[in-house]
Amino acid sequence: MQFIYNNSGINELKINKLRAELSEYIIYCKAGVQERNYEMEEAALCLTDDKNILKEVLRMVDRKKTEKLKYIINIGIGGSNLGTKAVYDALYGTVDIFQQSRYPKIIFLDTTDPEYLFQFDQFFKESITQESEVIINIISKSGGTIETAVNGEIVLHLFKDKFKNWKERCVITTDKNSQLWDNATIAGIDVLEIPKKVGGRYSIFSPVGLFPLALCGIKVEKLLLGATIMRDRCLKQEEDKNIALTSAAILYEHLKEEVVINDNFYFHMEFESLGKWYRQLMGESIGKNGTGTTPTVSIGSTDLHSIVQLYLGGPKNKYTSFISTNLFKEYNLSSLNVLTHIKEIEGKSAGDIMKAIQQGTIMTYKNLNLPYTETILETINEEEIGAYMQFKMNEIMFLGSLMKVNAFDQPQVELYKTETEKILGG
């Protein structure tokens, strides 16, 4: 993975100063990893090479996976859902509609929208004929998330009404000894534990993400390998090689200069959910004390035709992170002689065209002196995705340290929950 920041708009002197400011924090994080300290706020750093967690997850997969498995019903919201969806969509989900015979698939139930739930209800009743075709995976760290509780009850009742051995096809992932954990244990439903200090948005390499991803055939060992290599790279003292440190310093300097929007521009539609995962990671982690950078997600080339006019001609309050890979699949175009009259695309593949659009976009930003960085993955596979997600988690931890905010809580999120409970309690 490459991180190129020549055109970030922040000079090396400022970046080096901030790198030095973070040296003690990096030493602290590295010591926590070496001690496998699950009591520190940064406990998520310990997940990537925790063989006990991986062993427990794979044991559960062996128990639950059947040859007939078609659907993993993933019931969660926010951090309990977005990381898993990011990996799944990058590898499978974007083209699910074209691969109707590929199984198992993950169905994400992350909304209480009545129409969506009604359509799921109909699908479940009409399309699922055997209990071995389904795993119900309910994820809630606290065990008290309203949306997850609603969807969990809906699906469990559907399953319970249709199949006798429904409990054997269910797994609950939550904090140990949460109310949900206790209820599942009493009911005789299998449970997986989320380490106490690992928050939802940092939990992709815990059972939250590993279990459903492994169930659907994704190589989670490779995912963890990429994350471990990147974690160790981002905890090194060779500051100029520490890409998370550099990226955090650039974000911090832009924030100080009131460049308050960070647009993450992905030149692969497979990465849209990855962008939404990062949006939560940044938003919940540093949007505090009346300050913070607002993360947005753009997809190339689609959003070049929807919002790039604002990016290029609007207020100069945005810093862009371009994310792409070194590899576009070569899909060769047929002879263009039906309606097309654009000579420039004759003899080109779809990959050639996408590369040209990407390079043309970046050159335009450079010509207009708009600040940007480039993150380039070697390819789209488990190892590179794991590395990218760990890079961004380290980046946000470092940014929180520079901003002197707690990057691991989300106190204002509780406000809407309190008001919702008041209304429902009526």
FIVO-319236 format. One line per 10 residues: number of its first residue (from 1); their letters; for each residue x, y, z of C-alpha. Coordinates in pm, whole numbers, plus 50000, padded with zeros to 5 digits. Example, Ala and Ser with C-alpha at 12.3 -4.5 7.8 and 13.67 -1.06 7.14 Angstrom:
1> as> 51230 49550 50780 ~ 51367 49894 50714 $
END
This chain:
1> mqfiynnsgi> 50000 50000 50000 ~ 50125 50344 49908 ~ 50040 50676 50072 ~ 50135 50979 49861 ~ 50102 51322 50020 ~ 50312 51556 49804 ~ 50003 51763 49726 ~ 49844 51755 50072 ~ 49877 52131 50114 ~ 50069 52083 50440 $
11> nelkinklra> 50447 52130 50443 ~ 50687 51872 50579 ~ 50802 52097 50865 ~ 50453 52106 51017 ~ 50405 51734 50962 ~ 50736 51653 51132 ~ 50645 51866 51433 ~ 50318 51677 51481 ~ 50490 51342 51429 ~ 50723 51430 51717 $
21> elseyiiyck> 50425 51528 51936 ~ 50282 51178 51892 ~ 50599 50985 51974 ~ 50503 50919 52338 ~ 50154 50808 52239 ~ 50298 50563 51988 ~ 50528 50419 52254 ~ 50226 50378 52482 ~ 50021 50203 52211 ~ 50310 49974 52118 $
31> agvqernyem> 50362 49873 52482 ~ 49990 49799 52512 ~ 50005 49569 52210 ~ 50313 49388 52342 ~ 50142 49335 52679 ~ 49811 49245 52506 ~ 49645 49503 52727 ~ 49272 49472 52673 ~ 49210 49726 52949 ~ 49342 50023 52751 $
41> eeaalcltdd> 49110 50232 52535 ~ 49316 50128 52232 ~ 49239 49758 52297 ~ 49135 49711 51933 ~ 49506 49718 51846 ~ 49540 49380 52018 ~ 49281 49205 51800 ~ 49469 49147 51478 ~ 49699 48870 51608 ~ 49485 48737 51893 $
51> knilkevlrm> 49490 48366 51816 ~ 49243 48281 52093 ~ 48972 48500 51942 ~ 49038 48362 51593 ~ 49028 48007 51726 ~ 48695 48066 51900 ~ 48546 48222 51587 ~ 48660 47940 51359 ~ 48529 47683 51606 ~ 48186 47849 51590 $
61> vdrkkteklk> 48203 47858 51210 ~ 48277 47484 51202 ~ 47976 47419 51423 ~ 47733 47637 51230 ~ 47832 47616 50864 ~ 47648 47358 50653 ~ 47677 47260 50288 ~ 47329 47405 50234 ~ 47401 47742 50398 ~ 47268 48021 50178 $
71> yiinigiggs> 47208 48323 50399 ~ 47373 48480 50699 ~ 47121 48725 50845 ~ 47343 48988 51005 ~ 47141 49193 51253 ~ 47325 49497 51386 ~ 47366 49869 51329 ~ 47652 50116 51320 ~ 47980 49961 51431 ~ 47816 49622 51464 $
81> nlgtkavyda> 47742 49624 51093 ~ 47945 49871 50888 ~ 48286 49702 50911 ~ 48149 49364 50806 ~ 47956 49522 50520 ~ 48266 49714 50410 ~ 48468 49395 50368 ~ 48181 49193 50222 ~ 48088 49456 49964 ~ 48449 49508 49860 $
91> lygtvdifqq> 48484 49137 49782 ~ 48130 49019 49699 ~ 47839 49243 49779 ~ 47857 49494 49496 ~ 47796 49220 49240 ~ 47563 48999 49446 ~ 47275 49078 49215 ~ 47467 48930 48919 ~ 47582 48619 49107 ~ 47252 48474 49215 $
101> srypkiifld> 47389 48121 49246 ~ 47684 48220 49467 ~ 47632 48125 49831 ~ 47648 48191 50118 ~ 47542 48555 50105 ~ 47515 48804 50391 ~ 47187 48992 50430 ~ 47234 49302 50643 ~ 46936 49401 50858 ~ 47046 49744 50978 $
111> ttdpeylfqf> 46726 49945 50961 ~ 46381 49941 51118 ~ 46224 50085 50803 ~ 45884 49909 50786 ~ 45888 49855 50409 ~ 46231 49692 50420 ~ 46124 49466 50708 ~ 45803 49373 50528 ~ 45997 49272 50216 ~ 46239 49070 50427 $
121> dqffkesitq> 45943 48899 50595 ~ 45806 48796 50254 ~ 46146 48680 50133 ~ 46201 48470 50445 ~ 45862 48301 50423 ~ 45883 48231 50050 ~ 46252 48158 49987 ~ 46387 47981 50294 ~ 46273 47621 50311 ~ 46525 47457 50544 $
131> eseviiniis> 46679 47575 50870 ~ 47025 47463 50749 ~ 47007 47736 50483 ~ 47028 48015 50741 ~ 47238 48151 51024 ~ 47094 48435 51232 ~ 47373 48648 51371 ~ 47265 48920 51617 ~ 47530 49175 51717 ~ 47495 49441 51985 $
141> ksggtietav> 47787 49545 52203 ~ 47574 49690 52479 ~ 47292 49445 52424 ~ 47042 49730 52447 ~ 47035 49883 52099 ~ 46670 49944 52009 ~ 46702 49887 51633 ~ 46890 49561 51683 ~ 46645 49442 51946 ~ 46348 49508 51715 $
151> ngeivlhlfk> 46502 49335 51414 ~ 46629 49047 51626 ~ 46282 48980 51766 ~ 46123 48997 51421 ~ 46365 48748 51267 ~ 46370 48513 51565 ~ 45991 48493 51565 ~ 45989 48419 51193 ~ 46248 48147 51244 ~ 46088 48007 51556 $
161> dkfknwkerc> 45748 47979 51387 ~ 45891 47797 51088 ~ 46160 47564 51226 ~ 46189 47338 51527 ~ 46566 47357 51590 ~ 46589 47733 51544 ~ 46823 47792 51839 ~ 47095 47584 51676 ~ 47104 47827 51382 ~ 47150 48142 51597 $
171> vittdknsql> 47453 48319 51736 ~ 47458 48627 51962 ~ 47768 48851 51963 ~ 47783 49095 52254 ~ 47973 49202 52565 ~ 48013 48928 52820 ~ 47745 48949 53089 ~ 47540 49212 52906 ~ 47165 49160 52938 ~ 47164 49018 52586 $
181> wdnatiagid> 47443 48775 52678 ~ 47251 48658 52984 ~ 46925 48620 52791 ~ 47096 48419 52517 ~ 47267 48194 52769 ~ 46939 48124 52950 ~ 46769 48053 52615 ~ 47046 47812 52514 ~ 47171 48021 52219 ~ 47543 48027 52136 $
191> vleipkkvgg> 47734 48347 52218 ~ 48054 48515 52102 ~ 48226 48776 52314 ~ 48327 49129 52215 ~ 48620 49244 52431 ~ 48490 49505 52676 ~ 48709 49796 52566 ~ 48666 49738 52193 ~ 48407 49984 52065 ~ 48180 49902 51775 $
201> rysifspvgl> 48356 50116 51514 ~ 48688 49950 51601 ~ 48549 49595 51619 ~ 48590 49460 51264 ~ 48876 49227 51369 ~ 48679 49089 51664 ~ 48402 48824 51640 ~ 48174 49109 51524 ~ 48333 49094 51179 ~ 48530 48771 51174 $
211> fplalcgikv> 48239 48532 51235 ~ 48000 48637 50955 ~ 48285 48699 50712 ~ 48440 48357 50775 ~ 48096 48195 50743 ~ 48056 48332 50391 ~ 48398 48210 50280 ~ 48613 48521 50320 ~ 48970 48439 50426 ~ 48974 48611 50763 $
221> eklllgatim> 49328 48490 50837 ~ 49447 48698 50541 ~ 49237 48993 50658 ~ 49407 48975 50998 ~ 49751 48930 50845 ~ 49717 49251 50645 ~ 49590 49433 50954 ~ 49874 49303 51172 ~ 50143 49407 50925 ~ 49988 49753 50896 $
231> rdrclkqeed> 49938 49790 51272 ~ 50306 49716 51333 ~ 50404 49952 51053 ~ 50197 50228 51216 ~ 50358 50175 51557 ~ 50716 50215 51435 ~ 50929 50509 51540 ~ 51058 50567 51186 ~ 50817 50856 51155 ~ 50857 50918 50782 $
241> knialtsaai> 50744 50559 50712 ~ 50445 50570 50946 ~ 50159 50650 50709 ~ 49892 50671 50981 ~ 50102 50925 51168 ~ 50150 51134 50854 ~ 49783 51116 50756 ~ 49669 51217 51105 ~ 49909 51514 51103 ~ 49773 51633 50767 $
251> lyehlkeevv> 49411 51604 50885 ~ 49495 51793 51204 ~ 49672 52078 51025 ~ 49384 52117 50781 ~ 49137 52128 51070 ~ 49340 52404 51233 ~ 49317 52598 50906 ~ 48936 52547 50898 ~ 48949 52294 50618 ~ 48670 52105 50789 $
261> indnfyfhme> 48554 51854 50525 ~ 48749 51542 50435 ~ 48612 51391 50114 ~ 48713 51028 50069 ~ 48703 50969 49694 ~ 48708 50598 49612 ~ 48779 50500 49253 ~ 48618 50159 49295 ~ 48244 50125 49352 ~ 48325 49816 49561 $
271> feslgkwyrq> 48462 50051 49826 ~ 48148 50256 49890 ~ 48066 50067 50212 ~ 48430 50097 50314 ~ 48385 50472 50287 ~ 48073 50460 50503 ~ 48263 50257 50764 ~ 48534 50523 50770 ~ 48271 50797 50788 ~ 48147 50651 51116 $
281> lmgesigkng> 48500 50591 51241 ~ 48596 50955 51194 ~ 48260 51110 51281 ~ 48203 50932 51611 ~ 48567 50943 51716 ~ 48660 51309 51674 ~ 48334 51504 51639 ~ 48352 51644 51991 ~ 48389 51960 52196 ~ 48246 52175 51917 $
291> tgttptvsig> 48509 52073 51663 ~ 48590 51795 51418 ~ 48634 51715 51051 ~ 48323 51613 50856 ~ 48391 51299 50648 ~ 48215 51255 50314 ~ 48221 50968 50064 ~ 48246 51000 49686 ~ 48267 50725 49425 ~ 48453 50752 49094 $
301> stdlhsivql> 48349 50794 48833 ~ 47981 50824 48935 ~ 48019 51132 49155 ~ 48222 51319 48897 ~ 47880 51372 48740 ~ 47695 51467 49059 ~ 47901 51674 49299 ~ 48250 51740 49161 ~ 48143 52087 49043 ~ 48105 52182 49410 $
311> ylggpknkyt> 48441 52025 49496 ~ 48622 52211 49218 ~ 48433 52540 49214 ~ 48289 52571 49564 ~ 48436 52689 49896 ~ 48797 52588 49969 ~ 48709 52408 50291 ~ 48772 52052 50169 ~ 49069 51818 50172 ~ 49040 51509 49950 $
321> sfistnlfke> 49168 51158 50011 ~ 49180 50964 49684 ~ 49167 50586 49730 ~ 49230 50347 49442 ~ 49422 50032 49348 ~ 49698 49945 49107 ~ 49469 49698 48937 ~ 49155 49746 48729 ~ 49009 49437 48567 ~ 49063 49445 48193 $
331> ynlsslnvlt> 48720 49425 48038 ~ 48769 49465 47665 ~ 48509 49666 47480 ~ 48348 49542 47162 ~ 48387 49735 46840 ~ 48217 50069 46904 ~ 48016 50120 46591 ~ 47650 50125 46695 ~ 47597 50469 46852 ~ 47934 50574 46986 $
341> hikeiegksa> 48126 50851 46809 ~ 48391 50925 47074 ~ 48719 50851 46897 ~ 48930 50867 47214 ~ 48787 50540 47349 ~ 48842 50332 47037 ~ 49066 50033 47109 ~ 49058 50094 47483 ~ 48944 49860 47762 ~ 48709 49960 48044 $
351> gdimkaiqqg> 49014 49952 48273 ~ 49201 50195 48046 ~ 48909 50435 48058 ~ 48872 50415 48436 ~ 49245 50477 48486 ~ 49231 50778 48255 ~ 48931 50923 48441 ~ 49105 50873 48776 ~ 49432 51028 48657 ~ 49248 51313 48487 $
361> timtyknlnl> 49059 51390 48809 ~ 49374 51395 49021 ~ 49554 51613 48765 ~ 49263 51858 48776 ~ 49289 51884 49156 ~ 49661 51943 49121 ~ 49616 52211 48854 ~ 49361 52391 49073 ~ 49592 52365 49376 ~ 49331 52175 49578 $
371> pytetileti> 49481 51970 49865 ~ 49473 51591 49833 ~ 49652 51269 49918 ~ 49650 50932 49742 ~ 49618 50590 49905 ~ 49690 50314 49655 ~ 49612 49951 49736 ~ 49795 49682 49540 ~ 49471 49501 49462 ~ 49131 49422 49614 $
381> neeeigaymq> 49177 49123 49843 ~ 49148 49037 50212 ~ 49504 49131 50301 ~ 49495 49477 50142 ~ 49149 49556 50283 ~ 49263 49450 50630 ~ 49568 49673 50595 ~ 49362 49972 50481 ~ 49113 49942 50767 ~ 49391 49913 51026 $
391> fkmneimflg> 49569 50213 50871 ~ 49256 50423 50916 ~ 49193 50305 51273 ~ 49549 50398 51369 ~ 49510 50730 51190 ~ 49198 50820 51390 ~ 49355 50719 51721 ~ 49651 50946 51642 ~ 49422 51230 51530 ~ 49222 51204 51852 $
401> slmkvnafdq> 49546 51230 52049 ~ 49651 51543 51859 ~ 49307 51699 51911 ~ 49307 51595 52277 ~ 48967 51430 52248 ~ 48858 51081 52352 ~ 48847 50891 52022 ~ 48669 50595 52183 ~ 48343 50728 52325 ~ 48033 50882 52164 $
411> pqvelyktet> 47842 51060 52441 ~ 47610 51262 52215 ~ 47485 50946 52040 ~ 47309 50857 52364 ~ 47098 51174 52344 ~ 46876 51053 52060 ~ 46844 50713 52227 ~ 46719 50876 52548 ~ 46459 51082 52362 ~ 46350 50778 52158 $
421> ekilgg> 46298 50575 52473 ~ 46094 50858 52625 ~ 45863 50867 52319 ~ 45826 50490 52306 ~ 45760 50480 52680 ~ 45497 50747 52617 $
END
